[in-house]
Amino acid sequence: MSEAIHMSATTQPSPDSAEPESTASKEERLRSYLREKVAENGELYFKSKFIADEVGLSPKEIGALMVKLTESASDLEVEKWSYTSATTWRIEPV
């Protein structure tokens, strides 16, 4: 008698496939980065596109998270400072 080989149509997740990162995790990563920069410099002006690589987020993600941080970051003063080809954000410690 020959043995039958059964193949499953379902795919198993590969061990190195990561879960999508949560918005809260991204927000915390950005907040930590900003706290560190403000601790070093006292005040920070930046455009999302210039810190995107350092933070590991897209400029669009940073912009959306900055809007949230204006409300939720009690230890940072977050201000939408100006707009010239992209939003410039101003951050300082509270």
LINKA-V721516 format. One record per pair of residues at least 24 apart in sequence whose C-alpha atoms are under 7 Angstrom apart, sorted by the first residue. I is the first residue (numbers start at 1). GAP is how many residues later the second one is. D is the distance in whole Angstrom. If there is no record, write none. Layout:
BEGIN
I,GAP,D + I,GAP,D
END
This chain:
BEGIN
27,38,6 + 30,25,6 + 38,54,6 + 38,55,7 + 42,50,6 + 42,51,7 + 43,48,6 + 43,49,5 + 44,46,6 + 44,47,5 + 44,48,6 + 45,43,7 + 45,44,6 + 45,45,5 + 45,46,6 + 46,42,5 + 46,43,5 + 46,44,7 + 47,39,7 + 47,40,6 + 47,41,5 + 47,42,6
END
